[in-house]
Amino acid sequence: MLGHRTLNAEDYFAILKRRWWIIGIPSIVVPVLAVAATLYIPAQYVSMSTVQIGQQKVSNSLVPAVVTEDINSRLASINEQIQSRSSIQPVIEKFNLYADQRLSMDDRISQVRKNLKIEAVQSDLARSSGLPGFTISFTASDAHTAQIVCAELTSLFTRADLNSRQDTAEGTTAFFREQLDNAKHALDDQGAKLADFQRKHFGMLPDDEANNINILSSLQTQLDASSQALSRMEQDKALLQAMLTEQAAASPNSTSPQTQEQELQALLAQQATLTSQYTAEYPGVIEINRKIADLRRKMAQSPAVAASGPSPNSSGGNDSTAVQDLRARIRAADIGIQAKKAEQAQITRQIRECQARIQSTPEVEEQYKELTRDAQTSQALYDSDLSKLNQAQQATDLQNRQEGETFSLLDPANLPDNPTYPKRRVFASGGLGAGLALGLLFSALLEYRNTALRTERDVWAFTKLPTLAMIAWSGDVAEGKPGRLAWLKRPFSRKPTKDAITDTTG
């Protein structure tokens, strides 16, 4: 009846007093059975090793590390490599793991993967430099097997990390060496193109523009000086011719046609010189024109002039020494004038060439800048690849000398003294808890199904009527004292108590 109303502490105490043996028996039997069960469960031993992650011995500012992958990612990658079939199967065959279980190779590999655990070691003191290390544990039914397999797997981890870092370093070095070769070929090609362009456009490059301007200015100055020198030479020649004319006129053979012809040529040369410098109204020009006209009139009166064709510089055998000297000086002046004119032509040609170079400089400059930019880009790429190759080579050397970041064995695989499973204390504690729960549950079920009235509260809960009197239970002498477990056969009967039968009539 107690299960049909609200219970208090007195009710719970009464239940415990009546049902203590129902609670006590499972609390003793179940732990004993749990401990006994541990004798039939295969023991599991765990061997553990600790691997320390050693930092690079040379500062990263001096030799940057080639392997910059996060340690967690690298550890996960190595873990996948170790748990591959190609890594686990040789270990199974070497130590003949799980041979007594008659499992297939795939099942044995799955069992090894299940019993292998890798856990990172977290440390507040090493957060700045990453993980300080990690642990590797392996579970087996034999302590010695657990130890040797854990040691073997730890060795696989350290070798895999070393091989991985060496492969990465060597692969990086080979990659940058190939990149450097390509960059060198590209740089050589650009250098050859640039040199060929400079040869073809010599003197027209942007750097030559200022020099060309200076050369052009110098050539203009030379041309002006040459023009002035040529003008002086022509004046000197005209003066010599005039002097020759005078000498010829003063000589006895001055009336000869040859002398007149020479005099005319001298006057014409003098006229050309004066007209190139002065206008027709200049007195000197007028005077020379008058002399030429008079001489031609005189020569026209002599019929021998038309028939004879003497050379302007021809000399007669009867010429005086002074006349011959003047004629020699005139011939020398003619030679000098011709040389000066050739010099002027050469200077003029050089000026035209220099002007052409200056005019073509903008177009050449655009092409030159493009070639120079490509050459600079190739040079920068070559320098960058060379620097990276040197760094990669240094990192590879450090890795080969095992002075880079490495996995070092801090604690070797231990030989476990006690199995980690099953633990008898844990089983005993669990059995005790389960026995108590079972006893309490069974007692609660019995109390809930029992409808006996034991107290006034039971009467009130069942009838909602007040109790007038209570008569003590005297027992049934004739029937004898019932056994302690006899009432279990009548779970729905009302069990008399020491309390009196209550009269509930008005």
C-alpha positions in Angstrom: 0.0 0.0 0.0 3.0 2.2 0.5 3.5 2.6 -3.2 0.0 4.3 -3.5 0.7 7.3 -1.4 3.5 9.8 -0.7 6.3 8.3 1.4 8.3 10.0 4.1 11.5 9.1 5.9 9.7 6.8 8.3 8.2 4.8 5.5 11.6 4.4 3.8 13.1 3.2 7.0 10.3 0.7 7.5 10.8 -0.6 3.9 14.5 -1.0 4.5 13.8 -2.8 7.8 11.5 -5.2 6.0 13.4 -5.7 2.7 17.0 -5.4 3.8 17.8 -9.0 2.8 16.3 -8.4 -0.7 18.7 -5.5 -1.1 21.7 -7.1 0.6 21.7 -10.4 -1.3 22.2 -8.9 -4.8 24.7 -6.4 -3.4 26.9 -9.3 -2.4 26.2 -11.8 -5.2 26.5 -9.5 -8.2 30.0 -8.1 -7.2 31.2 -11.6 -6.6 29.9 -12.7 -10.0 31.5 -9.6 -11.7 34.9 -10.4 -10.1 34.5 -14.0 -11.1 33.8 -12.9 -14.7 37.2 -11.2 -14.9 38.8 -14.6 -14.7 37.3 -15.5 -18.0 37.9 -12.1 -19.8 41.2 -12.0 -21.8 43.6 -9.5 -20.1 44.7 -6.4 -22.1 48.1 -4.9 -21.6 49.0 -1.4 -22.9 52.6 -0.4 -23.7 53.4 3.3 -24.2 56.3 5.3 -25.6 56.9 9.0 -25.7 58.4 10.8 -28.7 59.8 14.3 -28.4 59.7 16.7 -31.3 63.1 18.4 -31.4 63.4 21.8 -32.9 65.9 22.8 -35.5 69.3 23.4 -34.0 70.2 26.3 -36.3 68.0 29.4 -36.1 65.3 29.7 -38.7 66.4 33.3 -39.3 69.7 31.9 -40.6 68.5 28.8 -42.4 64.7 28.7 -43.0 63.2 25.3 -42.5 62.2 23.5 -45.7 59.3 21.6 -44.1 56.9 24.3 -42.8 53.8 22.1 -42.5 51.9 22.3 -39.2 53.1 19.6 -36.8 49.5 18.3 -36.3 49.0 17.9 -40.1 52.4 16.3 -40.5 51.6 13.9 -37.6 48.3 13.0 -39.1 49.9 12.4 -42.4 52.6 10.1 -40.8 49.8 8.3 -38.9 48.0 7.5 -42.1 51.3 6.2 -43.6 51.9 4.0 -40.5 48.4 2.6 -40.5 48.5 1.7 -44.1 48.5 -2.0 -45.1 52.0 -1.8 -46.4 53.3 -0.7 -43.0 51.1 -2.8 -40.7 51.2 -6.2 -42.5 55.0 -6.6 -42.1 54.7 -5.9 -38.4 51.9 -8.6 -38.1 53.9 -11.1 -40.0 57.1 -10.3 -38.0 55.5 -10.8 -34.6 52.7 -13.3 -35.7 50.0 -11.1 -34.2 46.5 -12.6 -33.5 47.6 -16.0 -34.9 45.5 -17.8 -32.3 42.3 -16.1 -33.3 42.3 -17.5 -36.8 41.5 -14.1 -38.3 42.0 -13.1 -41.9 44.8 -10.6 -42.7 42.3 -7.8 -43.2 40.8 -8.5 -39.8 44.2 -8.6 -38.2 45.2 -5.3 -39.8 41.9 -3.8 -38.5 42.6 -5.1 -35.1 46.1 -3.5 -35.1 44.6 -0.2 -36.2 42.1 -0.4 -33.4 44.7 -1.2 -30.7 47.1 1.5 -31.9 46.6 5.0 -30.4 48.5 8.2 -31.0 47.9 11.2 -28.7 49.6 14.6 -28.8 51.2 15.9 -25.6 49.9 19.3 -24.8 52.1 21.6 -22.7 51.4 25.2 -21.7 55.2 25.9 -21.6 55.7 24.8 -25.2 52.7 26.5 -26.9 54.9 29.0 -28.5 56.9 26.4 -30.4 54.1 23.9 -31.1 53.6 20.4 -29.7 56.5 19.2 -27.5 55.8 15.6 -28.5 53.3 12.7 -28.7 52.7 9.3 -27.2 52.2 6.0 -29.0 50.4 3.2 -27.3 49.6 -0.4 -28.3 47.2 -2.8 -26.6 47.8 -6.6 -26.7 46.9 -9.7 -24.7 50.5 -10.2 -23.7 52.7 -7.6 -22.0 55.8 -8.6 -23.9 54.0 -8.5 -27.3 52.6 -5.1 -26.4 56.1 -3.8 -25.7 57.8 -5.0 -28.8 55.0 -4.0 -31.1 54.9 -0.5 -29.5 58.6 -0.2 -29.9 58.4 -1.3 -33.6 55.6 1.1 -34.4 57.5 3.9 -32.6 60.5 3.2 -34.8 58.3 3.3 -37.9 57.1 6.7 -36.8 60.6 8.2 -36.3 61.9 6.6 -39.6 58.9 7.8 -41.5 59.3 11.4 -40.2 63.0 11.3 -41.1 62.4 9.9 -44.5 59.5 12.3 -45.1 61.6 15.4 -44.2 64.6 14.2 -46.2 62.4 13.5 -49.2 60.8 16.9 -48.8 64.1 18.7 -48.5 65.7 16.8 -51.4 62.6 17.3 -53.5 62.6 21.0 -52.7 66.2 21.3 -53.6 65.7 19.5 -56.9 62.8 21.6 -57.8 64.6 24.9 -57.2 67.6 23.6 -59.1 65.4 22.9 -62.1 63.8 26.3 -61.7 67.2 27.9 -61.5 68.3 26.1 -64.8 65.2 27.4 -66.5 65.7 30.9 -65.2 69.4 30.8 -66.4 68.3 29.7 -69.9 65.7 32.5 -70.0 68.3 35.0 -68.7 70.8 33.9 -71.3 68.2 34.3 -74.1 67.2 37.7 -72.9 70.9 38.8 -72.7 71.6 37.5 -76.2 68.5 39.4 -77.5 69.6 42.6 -75.7 73.2 42.4 -77.0 72.0 41.8 -80.6 69.7 44.7 -80.3 72.5 46.9 -79.0 74.7 45.9 -81.9 72.0 46.6 -84.5 71.1 50.0 -82.9 74.5 51.2 -81.9 74.4 54.9 -81.2 70.6 55.0 -81.2 70.0 53.7 -77.7 68.5 56.0 -75.0 71.8 56.2 -73.2 73.4 57.5 -76.4 71.0 60.4 -76.9 72.9 62.9 -74.9 76.2 61.8 -76.5 74.6 62.2 -80.0 73.4 65.7 -79.1 77.0 66.6 -78.0 78.4 65.0 -81.2 75.9 66.9 -83.3 76.8 70.2 -81.7 80.5 69.4 -82.2 79.9 68.6 -85.8 78.0 71.8 -86.4 80.9 73.7 -84.9 83.4 71.8 -87.1 81.2 72.5 -90.2 81.1 76.2 -89.3 84.8 76.3 -88.8 85.4 74.4 -92.1 83.1 76.8 -94.0 84.9 79.7 -92.6 88.3 78.1 -93.5 87.0 77.3 -97.0 85.9 80.9 -97.4 89.3 82.2 -96.4 91.0 79.8 -98.7 88.8 80.9 -101.6 89.6 84.5 -100.8 93.3 83.8 -100.7 93.0 82.0 -104.1 91.1 85.0 -105.5 93.8 87.3 -104.2 96.5 85.1 -105.7 94.7 85.1 -109.0 94.5 88.9 -108.9 98.2 89.1 -108.1 98.9 86.7 -111.0 96.8 88.9 -113.3 98.8 92.0 -112.2 102.0 90.1 -112.7 101.0 88.9 -116.1 99.9 92.4 -117.1 103.2 93.8 -116.0 105.2 91.2 -117.9 106.2 91.6 -121.5 104.0 88.7 -122.5 101.0 90.1 -120.9 99.2 90.6 -124.2 99.4 87.0 -125.1 96.2 85.1 -125.3 97.3 82.8 -122.5 97.9 85.6 -120.2 94.6 87.2 -121.0 92.8 83.9 -120.3 94.6 83.5 -117.0 93.7 87.0 -116.1 90.0 86.4 -117.0 89.9 83.2 -114.9 91.4 85.1 -111.9 88.9 87.9 -112.3 86.0 85.4 -112.5 87.2 83.6 -109.4 87.5 86.9 -107.6 84.0 87.9 -108.9 82.5 84.6 -107.5 84.1 85.2 -104.2 82.8 88.8 -103.9 79.3 88.0 -105.1 79.0 85.2 -102.6 79.6 87.7 -99.8 78.3 91.0 -101.2 75.5 92.3 -103.4 75.8 93.6 -106.9 75.8 97.2 -105.7 79.0 96.7 -103.7 81.8 98.8 -105.2 84.2 95.9 -105.3 81.7 93.8 -107.2 81.1 96.7 -109.6 84.8 97.2 -110.1 85.5 93.5 -110.7 82.6 93.3 -113.2 84.0 96.3 -115.1 87.5 94.7 -115.3 86.0 91.4 -116.6 84.0 93.3 -119.2 87.1 95.3 -120.3 89.2 92.1 -120.5 86.6 90.2 -122.5 86.3 93.2 -124.9 90.1 93.2 -125.3 90.2 89.4 -125.8 87.4 89.7 -128.4 89.4 92.1 -130.4 92.2 89.5 -130.6 91.3 86.7 -133.1 93.8 84.4 -131.6 91.9 84.0 -128.4 89.0 82.2 -130.0 91.3 79.7 -131.8 93.4 78.9 -128.7 92.1 77.1 -125.7 94.8 77.4 -123.1 94.4 76.0 -119.7 93.8 78.5 -116.9 96.8 77.2 -115.1 99.0 76.7 -118.1 102.2 78.6 -118.1 104.3 79.7 -120.9 107.9 79.0 -121.1 108.8 82.7 -120.9 106.8 83.3 -117.6 108.8 85.0 -114.8 109.7 83.4 -111.6 107.1 85.4 -109.7 104.3 84.4 -112.0 105.3 80.7 -111.7 105.3 81.0 -108.0 101.9 82.5 -107.9 100.6 79.8 -110.2 102.0 77.2 -107.9 100.4 78.8 -104.9 97.1 78.9 -106.8 97.3 75.2 -107.6 98.1 74.5 -103.9 95.1 76.6 -103.0 92.9 74.6 -105.3 94.1 71.4 -103.7 93.4 72.8 -100.2 89.9 73.9 -101.3 89.1 70.5 -102.7 90.2 68.9 -99.5 88.3 71.3 -97.4 85.1 70.7 -99.5 85.6 66.9 -99.0 85.9 67.5 -95.3 82.7 69.6 -95.4 80.9 66.8 -97.2 82.1 64.3 -94.7 81.0 66.5 -91.8 77.7 67.0 -93.4 77.2 63.3 -93.9 78.1 62.7 -90.2 75.6 65.4 -89.2 72.8 63.7 -91.2 73.7 60.3 -89.6 73.7 61.8 -86.1 70.4 63.5 -86.8 68.9 60.3 -88.0 70.1 58.5 -84.8 68.5 61.2 -82.7 65.2 61.0 -84.6 65.0 57.2 -84.3 65.9 57.2 -80.6 62.3 57.3 -79.3 61.2 54.3 -81.3 64.4 52.4 -80.4 63.9 53.4 -76.7 60.5 51.8 -76.6 61.9 48.5 -77.9 65.0 48.8 -75.7 62.9 49.3 -72.6 60.8 46.2 -73.3 63.9 44.1 -73.8 65.6 45.6 -70.7 62.4 45.0 -68.6 62.3 41.4 -69.7 66.0 41.0 -69.0 65.6 42.6 -65.5 62.7 40.3 -64.8 64.7 37.3 -65.8 67.6 38.5 -63.7 65.3 39.0 -60.7 63.8 35.6 -61.2 67.3 34.0 -61.5 68.5 35.8 -58.3 65.4 34.7 -56.4 65.7 31.0 -57.5 69.4 31.1 -56.7 68.7 32.4 -53.2 65.9 29.8 -52.6 68.2 27.0 -53.9 70.9 28.0 -51.5 68.5 28.0 -48.6 67.0 24.7 -49.7 70.5 23.2 -50.0 71.4 24.4 -46.5 68.2 23.0 -45.1 68.9 19.7 -46.9 72.4 19.6 -45.4 71.0 20.2 -41.9 68.4 17.5 -42.4 71.1 15.0 -43.7 73.1 15.8 -40.6 70.0 15.4 -38.5 70.3 18.9 -37.1 66.8 20.0 -38.3 63.5 19.3 -36.6 63.5 15.6 -35.6 61.4 13.0 -33.7 63.5 11.7 -30.8 62.5 8.9 -28.5 62.1 10.4 -25.0 60.6 7.3 -23.2 61.0 3.9 -24.9 58.1 1.4 -24.9 57.6 0.1 -21.4 56.8 -3.4 -20.2 53.4 -3.2 -18.5 53.2 -4.8 -15.1 49.4 -5.0 -14.8 46.7 -5.3 -17.3 44.6 -2.2 -18.1 41.6 -4.4 -18.7 39.8 -6.0 -17.0 40.3 -4.2 -13.6 38.8 -6.2 -10.7 38.2 -3.1 -8.6 36.3 -1.5 -11.4 34.2 -4.7 -12.0 33.6 -5.1 -8.2 32.5 -1.5 -7.9 30.3 -1.9 -10.9 28.8 -5.1 -9.5 28.1 -3.5 -6.2 26.3 -0.6 -7.9 24.4 -3.0 -10.1 23.5 -5.2 -7.1 22.2 -2.3 -5.1 20.2 -1.0 -8.0 18.7 -4.5 -8.6 17.8 -4.9 -4.9 16.2 -1.5 -4.6 14.3 -2.0 -7.9 13.0 -5.4 -6.7 12.1 -4.0 -3.3 10.3 -1.0 -4.8 8.3 -3.4 -7.1 7.2 -5.5 -4.2 6.2 -2.5 -2.1 4.2 -1.1 -5.0 2.3 -4.4 -5.5 1.6 -4.9 -1.7 -1.8 -3.6 -0.6 -1.5 -4.3 3.2 -2.7 -1.6 5.6 -0.1 -0.9 8.3 -0.7 2.6 9.6 -3.5 5.2 9.9 -2.0 6.9 6.9 -2.6 3.7 4.9 -6.2 3.6 6.1 -6.8 7.2 5.2 -5.1 6.8 1.8 -7.2 3.8 1.0 -10.7 4.7 2.5 -10.5 8.5 3.1 -12.2 7.8 6.5 -10.9 8.6 10.0 -9.7 5.8 12.3 -11.7 5.3 15.6 -9.6 2.7 17.3 -6.6 0.4 16.8 -6.5 -3.3 18.1 -3.1 -5.0 18.4 -2.5 -8.1 16.3 -2.4 -11.3 18.4 -1.6 -13.7 15.6 -3.3 -17.1 14.7 -2.1 -19.7 17.2 -4.0 -22.6 15.5 -2.5 -22.0 12.2 1.0 -21.5 13.6 3.4 -18.8 12.8 3.7 -18.3 9.1 7.1 -18.5 7.5 9.0 -15.3 6.6 8.5 -16.0 2.9 5.0 -17.3 3.0 3.4 -14.0 2.1 5.3 -13.9 -1.1 2.9 -16.5 -2.4 0.0 -14.1 -1.8 1.3 -10.7 -3.1 -2.3 -9.3 -3.3 -3.6 -10.3 0.1 -3.8 -7.9 3.0 -1.2 -8.9 5.5 -2.3 -8.4 9.1 0.0 -6.2 11.2 0.5 -5.6 14.9 -2.0 -2.8 14.6 -5.6 -3.4 15.3 -8.3 -3.8 12.7 -9.8 -0.4 12.3 -13.4 0.2 12.6 -14.5 2.6 10.0 -18.3 2.8 10.7 -19.8 6.0 11.5 
